[in-house]
C-alpha cells in the first residue's frame, strides 16, 4: 500500500530538486523517497549510538580501534 504525501518546498529547493532530477535522469519522487529513507536510517543510527556510547565507554571501548579489537 502506498501513501501520497504532499510537501511544500521553498522555491530554491524545488528548483534544485528539479535540476538534480533532470541531471540524473531520475524522478523527483524517487529522490525524495531515498532522501527520507537515508534521513530515517541516520536518525536511528544516531539514537543507537547515543544509547550505546555510555555502555561502550564503561567497557573501555572508546575508539574505532577498540571496537575492532572487541569484535575480532
C-alpha positions as CSV (number, residue, x, y, z in Angstrom):
1,X,0.0,0.0,0.0
2,X,1.3,3.5,-0.8
3,X,0.5,6.8,0.8
4,X,0.6,10.0,-1.1
5,X,2.3,12.9,0.7
6,X,2.1,16.5,-0.4
7,X,5.2,18.5,0.5
8,X,5.7,22.2,0.2
9,X,9.3,23.2,-0.7
10,X,10.9,26.6,-0.8
11,X,11.3,27.8,-4.4
12,X,15.1,27.4,-4.4
13,X,15.0,23.9,-3.0
14,X,12.3,22.9,-5.6
15,X,14.5,24.3,-8.4
16,X,17.5,22.4,-7.1
17,X,15.4,19.2,-6.9
18,X,14.2,19.7,-10.5
19,X,17.7,20.3,-11.8
20,X,19.1,17.3,-9.9
21,X,16.3,15.0,-11.2
22,X,16.9,16.1,-14.7
23,X,20.7,15.8,-14.4
24,X,20.5,12.3,-13.0
25,X,17.6,11.1,-15.1
26,X,15.6,10.2,-12.0
27,X,12.2,11.3,-10.9
28,X,11.7,13.6,-8.0
29,X,9.6,11.2,-6.1
30,X,12.3,8.6,-6.1
31,X,14.9,11.2,-4.9
32,X,12.7,12.3,-2.1
33,X,11.9,8.7,-1.0
34,X,15.6,7.9,-1.0
35,X,16.4,11.1,0.9
36,X,13.8,10.3,3.6
37,X,15.0,6.7,3.9
38,X,18.6,7.9,4.4
39,X,17.4,10.5,6.9
40,X,15.5,8.0,9.0
41,X,18.4,5.5,8.9
42,X,20.7,8.2,10.1
43,X,18.3,9.2,12.9
44,X,18.0,5.6,14.1
45,X,21.8,5.2,13.9
46,X,22.4,8.3,16.0
47,X,19.9,7.1,18.6
48,X,21.5,3.7,18.9
49,X,25.0,5.4,19.1
50,X,23.7,7.7,21.8
51,X,22.3,4.8,23.8
52,X,25.3,2.6,23.5
53,X,28.1,5.1,23.9
54,X,27.9,5.2,27.7
55,X,27.9,1.3,27.9
56,X,30.9,1.2,25.5
57,X,32.9,3.7,27.5
58,X,32.3,1.7,30.7
59,X,33.6,-1.4,28.8
60,X,36.7,0.6,27.7
61,X,35.6,0.9,24.1
62,X,36.4,4.5,23.1
63,X,37.9,4.5,19.6
64,X,37.2,2.6,16.4
65,X,40.3,0.6,17.0
66,X,38.8,-0.5,20.4
67,X,35.7,-1.6,18.5
68,X,37.7,-3.7,16.0
69,X,39.7,-5.3,18.8
70,X,36.5,-6.2,20.6
71,X,34.8,-7.8,17.6
72,X,37.8,-9.7,16.2
